[in-house]
Each structure stands twice: as structure tokens, then as C-alpha cells.
């Protein structure tokens, strides 16, 4: 059922609407394989990132999304949940520990089906437009899934729909898709934390090159936490 809704939303409703509002431009689309599993590693500037990228690609992309999007109550909760599922979003618990392992398994299940999996290595949206340190969960998926990583830079999406806004602004946005990164040389080393950090840092380096963002070697969640505490 969700596959049908996904197709209808993409081709008849969401896709045409987004093209009219944002007039997205895309470079490097040929770097996305026509078949087979791969991870699309993207920077994360806006809520619309998870919708824009799948609309612009010929293949379906499943993104890992925070579980709160799927647990809302009432009509609004149902609408958001239906939209997220229909557009290929998969709920994950981001509280850490066993929840992190469950998120890993959810992503690996997508890859084992030979599909495309979208991941935001930063773990959350950037609050100031800068690119933050990546979390090593993506490296584990790369090694355990035996798949390439395709770096993706979303351009100006935070200006089209800033954090906290309810309605998008009419302006042009872009997507830059880089060449696949091959980490097969590290096969069997998914338990080595230094290797995981090295892979993650290489991915973030590529994202910084593609996006032109300033890189900050701290976790985005730490910055958000510090900002929230300062307001109290």
C-alpha cells in the first residue's frame, strides 16, 4: 500500500508541487547506481531534505527518521505518519544503546534488499548552516552492508524552509551528488573504532567539499544542547 502512495505522492502531488516552488537543480545524478544497494550520505539543513532528494532521483530512497514523526496523536499525527511512511521514511529511536543497534539493523535490512538508504551522518539538522562531525554508525553500515557511499550535498534548503518554519519560501535549491566512495579495503574491520572514525571523517570531508560548508569538528547535538541550556 505504501509503495502505491509513494508513487502517487511523488509523481502526482509532492513532486510537481516541489518543482514549482523550489525549481531544484541537480548535478552528478549519474553517480547514483541504477540498481543495487548503496548509502546516500547527505548533509542535513532542513526538514525538506528527506523529501527533495527522493523526488529528484529515479529510484526510491528510504531515510532513517526520528521516531517522534511516527507517534503523533489525532488527525495531524496520522497525516504526518502516513506522509513519512509513504515517502520512504523509516522510524528509528535515537536514544542510543540498544536503540542504536536497532537503527543499524533497520538500515541494513534496506541494503540487503538491494535498495538505496539515505543517512544524515551528523545525526540531526544543522542549526547554523555549518557541517558538523559525523557519527560512526554510517561506517558500520558501510562495512556490514558491503556497499558504496554516495556523498550528497543539499544546497540552500535551510533558506527555503528554515528550522521551525511551517511554510516553505519560494526560492531555488540545489543538490550536488558526488562520486561513490569505496571502503571495501576495510572489510571485516567494523569492530575497530579507529577505522570507523576514519571512514566517517572521509565521508564528512567529501560532504564539506561538495557543499562548501564550514566544517566544525564537534557533534551538532552537543551544540544544540549547549544552546538550549544557555536559554534556560
C-alpha positions as CSV (number, residue, x, y, z in Angstrom):
1,X,0.0,0.0,0.0
2,X,2.8,2.4,1.0
3,X,4.5,1.8,-2.4
4,X,1.4,2.9,-4.2
5,X,1.0,6.0,-2.0
6,X,4.7,6.8,-2.5
7,X,4.3,6.7,-6.3
8,X,1.2,8.8,-6.3
9,X,2.7,11.4,-3.9
10,X,6.0,11.6,-5.9
11,X,4.6,11.8,-9.4
12,X,1.2,13.5,-8.9
13,X,1.3,15.7,-5.8
14,X,4.5,16.3,-3.9
15,X,6.9,16.1,-6.9
16,X,5.1,18.7,-9.1
17,X,4.5,21.0,-6.1
18,X,8.2,21.0,-5.1
19,X,9.3,21.5,-8.6
20,X,7.1,24.6,-8.9
21,X,8.1,26.1,-5.5
22,X,11.8,25.3,-5.4
23,X,12.8,24.6,-9.1
24,X,15.6,22.3,-7.9
25,X,18.8,21.9,-9.9
26,X,20.8,18.6,-9.7
27,X,24.4,17.8,-10.7
28,X,26.0,14.3,-10.5
29,X,22.8,12.4,-10.9
30,X,24.7,9.8,-13.0
31,X,26.7,8.9,-9.8
32,X,23.6,7.1,-8.3
33,X,23.7,3.4,-9.4
34,X,20.7,2.3,-11.5
35,X,20.4,-0.9,-9.4
36,X,21.9,-2.4,-6.3
37,X,22.3,-1.3,-2.7
38,X,24.1,1.9,-1.8
39,X,24.1,4.5,1.0
40,X,23.4,8.2,0.2
41,X,25.2,10.2,2.8
42,X,23.8,13.7,3.0
43,X,24.3,16.9,4.9
44,X,21.2,18.0,6.7
45,X,19.9,21.6,6.7
46,X,16.1,21.3,6.5
47,X,13.2,19.0,7.0
48,X,12.6,19.1,3.3
49,X,15.9,17.4,2.6
50,X,14.3,13.9,3.0
51,X,11.6,14.8,0.5
52,X,13.5,16.7,-2.1
53,X,16.2,14.1,-2.8
54,X,13.8,11.1,-3.4
55,X,11.7,13.3,-5.6
56,X,14.7,14.1,-7.8
57,X,16.0,10.5,-8.1
58,X,14.5,7.8,-10.3
59,X,14.9,5.2,-7.6
60,X,13.2,5.0,-4.3
61,X,15.2,6.2,-1.3
62,X,14.5,5.2,2.3
63,X,15.6,7.6,5.0
64,X,16.1,6.9,8.7
65,X,13.9,9.4,10.5
66,X,13.4,10.1,14.2
67,X,10.6,8.0,15.8
68,X,8.7,11.1,17.0
69,X,7.4,11.7,13.5
70,X,5.5,8.4,13.7
71,X,4.0,8.7,17.2
72,X,1.8,11.8,16.9
73,X,-1.8,11.7,18.0
74,X,-5.0,12.6,16.3
75,X,-5.6,13.6,12.7
76,X,-2.3,15.6,12.5
77,X,-0.4,12.6,13.9
78,X,-2.0,10.3,11.4
79,X,-1.3,12.6,8.5
80,X,2.4,13.1,9.4
81,X,2.9,9.3,10.0
82,X,1.2,8.4,6.7
83,X,3.3,11.0,4.8
84,X,6.5,9.8,6.3
85,X,5.9,6.2,5.6
86,X,4.6,6.9,2.1
87,X,7.7,8.9,1.2
88,X,10.1,6.2,2.3
89,X,11.0,7.3,5.9
90,X,11.8,4.6,8.5
91,X,11.3,5.3,12.2
92,X,14.3,4.9,14.5
93,X,14.9,5.6,18.2
94,X,17.8,8.0,18.6
95,X,18.3,7.5,22.3
96,X,21.4,5.4,21.9
97,X,22.4,2.0,23.3
98,X,20.1,-0.8,22.1
99,X,18.2,1.7,20.1
100,X,21.3,2.5,18.0
101,X,21.7,-1.2,17.3
102,X,18.0,-1.4,16.2
103,X,18.6,1.6,13.9
104,X,21.6,-0.2,12.4
105,X,19.6,-3.3,11.7
106,X,16.8,-1.3,10.2
107,X,19.2,0.3,7.7
108,X,20.9,-3.0,7.0
109,X,17.6,-4.6,6.1
110,X,17.1,-1.9,3.4
111,X,20.5,-2.5,2.0
112,X,20.1,-6.3,1.9
113,X,17.0,-5.8,-0.3
114,X,19.3,-4.1,-2.8
115,X,17.8,-0.6,-2.2
116,X,19.1,2.9,-1.6
117,X,19.4,4.1,2.0
118,X,19.6,7.8,2.9
119,X,21.6,8.7,6.0
120,X,22.5,12.0,7.7
121,X,25.9,11.3,9.3
122,X,25.5,14.4,11.5
123,X,22.6,12.7,13.2
124,X,20.5,15.9,13.3
125,X,19.9,19.1,11.3
126,X,22.5,21.8,11.4
127,X,21.2,24.8,13.4
128,X,23.5,27.3,11.8
129,X,24.3,26.1,8.3
130,X,27.7,24.6,9.2
131,X,28.7,21.0,8.8
132,X,29.3,19.0,12.0
133,X,31.2,15.9,13.0
134,X,29.7,12.7,11.7
135,X,28.6,9.8,13.8
136,X,30.2,6.4,13.1
137,X,27.0,4.5,12.7
138,X,27.2,5.1,9.0
139,X,30.7,3.5,8.8
140,X,29.3,0.3,10.5
141,X,26.5,0.1,7.9
142,X,29.0,0.6,5.1
143,X,31.2,-2.3,6.3
144,X,28.5,-4.6,7.4
145,X,26.4,-4.0,4.3
146,X,29.3,-4.1,1.9
147,X,28.0,-1.1,0.0
148,X,29.5,2.1,-1.5
149,X,28.7,5.5,-0.1
150,X,27.5,8.3,-2.4
151,X,28.0,11.8,-0.8
152,X,25.2,14.2,-1.4
153,X,25.1,17.9,-0.6
154,X,21.9,19.8,-0.2
155,X,22.2,23.4,-1.2
156,X,20.2,26.3,0.3
157,X,17.4,24.1,1.7
158,X,17.7,25.8,5.0
159,X,16.9,29.1,3.3
160,X,13.8,27.6,1.6
161,X,12.5,26.1,4.8
162,X,14.3,27.1,8.0
163,X,14.1,25.1,11.2
164,X,10.8,26.0,12.9
165,X,9.0,27.3,9.9
166,X,5.6,25.9,8.9
167,X,5.6,27.0,5.3
168,X,8.3,26.9,2.7
169,X,9.7,30.0,1.0
170,X,9.7,30.2,-2.8
171,X,13.4,30.1,-3.8
172,X,15.7,27.8,-5.8
173,X,17.6,25.0,-4.1
174,X,20.2,22.5,-5.4
175,X,21.6,19.0,-5.0
176,X,25.2,18.0,-5.7
177,X,25.8,14.3,-5.9
178,X,29.4,13.1,-5.6
179,X,31.2,10.1,-7.0
180,X,30.8,6.8,-5.0
181,X,33.3,6.2,-2.2
182,X,34.6,2.6,-1.9
183,X,35.6,1.4,1.6
184,X,35.9,-2.3,0.7
185,X,39.6,-2.1,1.8
186,X,38.4,-2.1,5.4
187,X,36.2,-5.2,5.1
188,X,36.0,-7.2,8.3
189,X,37.1,-4.2,10.5
190,X,33.7,-3.0,11.6
191,X,34.7,-3.6,15.2
192,X,37.7,-1.2,15.0
193,X,36.6,2.2,16.3
194,X,39.6,3.9,14.7
195,X,38.7,2.5,11.3
196,X,35.0,3.6,11.8
197,X,36.1,7.1,12.7
198,X,38.5,7.3,9.7
199,X,35.7,6.2,7.3
200,X,33.2,8.7,8.8
201,X,35.7,11.6,8.6
202,X,36.4,10.8,5.0
203,X,32.7,10.9,4.2
204,X,32.4,14.3,6.0
205,X,35.4,15.6,4.2
206,X,33.7,14.8,0.9
207,X,30.4,16.5,2.1
208,X,32.3,19.6,3.0
209,X,33.9,19.8,-0.4
210,X,30.6,19.3,-2.2
211,X,28.5,21.6,0.0
212,X,31.1,24.4,0.6
213,X,30.0,24.4,4.3
214,X,32.4,25.3,7.1
215,X,33.3,22.1,9.0
216,X,33.1,22.0,12.8
217,X,34.7,19.0,14.5
218,X,32.0,18.7,17.2
219,X,28.7,16.9,17.2
220,X,25.7,19.0,16.2
221,X,23.7,17.6,19.0
222,X,26.2,18.9,21.5
223,X,26.0,22.4,20.1
224,X,22.2,22.3,20.2
225,X,22.3,21.0,23.8
226,X,24.6,23.8,24.9
227,X,22.4,26.4,23.2
228,X,19.3,25.0,24.9
229,X,21.0,25.1,28.3
230,X,22.1,28.7,27.7
231,X,18.5,29.8,27.1
232,X,17.3,28.4,30.5
